[in-house]
Amino acid sequence: MLAIVAFHVLMILLGLGIISRALPVKSVANALSYVHKTIGITTPPMAQTRKIALIWIGSILILADGCLLLLVFIASSLH
C-alpha cells in the first residue's frame, strides 16, 4: 500500500514540476525522446513537450490504477 501511495506522490510531484516549469524543457524532452524511441514512435516538437509529458504521466497513472483495480477484483472474486 505504501508503494502505491509513494508512486502516486512521485508522479504528481513530477507533473507539478513540469507544470511549474521547475524542470527544464530540455531534460523533459530528453526523457520523452528516450521513451518515444524505445517504443518506436516519433518525438513531439519542443513546443508540445510539456503537454505530451503530462499526457504520459496521466496515462501511466490510469494504467497502473486500472491494473491494481483488476488485481484486487480478481483476488476478491477468487476468495
N, C-alpha and C positions, 0 to 999 in steps of 0.2 A: 504494500500500500504506500509506503514511504517513497519507493522508487517511482511510482506513478505520479505522485504529487510533485516530487523533485523534477521529473521530466517535464511536467506541465509548467512549473515555475520557470525552469530554464528556457523553455520555448517562448513563454510570454515575455521574459526578460530580453531574449534575442529579438523578438518582434518589436518591443518598445525601443530597443537600441537602434533598430533600423528606422522606425518611425521618427524618433527624435533626432536622427542624423548623428548620433554619438558614434556609430560605426562608419568609417569612411566608405564611400561608394565603391572604391577600388577593391577593398577586401570583400565586400559583398558580391561584387561582380566576379572576382576570382573564385569564390565558393560556388556561385551559380554556374560558372563555366565548368568547373570540375564535375558538378552533378549532371549538367546537361551533356557533357561529352561522355560521361560514363554510360548514360542510357541512350545516347545516340541521337539527341535532338539538337536543334540549333540554339545558340545562346541568344538571350534577349539583348537589344541595344541598351547602351548605358542609361538612356532616359527612362527606361522601364525597369531597371534593375531592382529598385526598391519594391515596386509593386509586385513583380514576379516573385521576389523572395518572400514577401508576406503571403502570397498565394501558396507557395510551397510549404511554409510553416503551418498555415491553416489546414492544408491538405494532410500533412503528416499528423497533426493533432486529431483530425477527424478519423483517419485510418486507424491510428493507434487506439482511440476510444472505441471505434467500431469492433476491432479485433478483441479488445478486452470485454466488451459487452457480449459478444458472441461466445467467448470462452466462459464467462460467468453463466450465460443462459444454458449452454450445453452441460456444464458441470452441475447446475441446479436441476436440470432435466434428468440427468443420469442418477442423481442421488435420490 
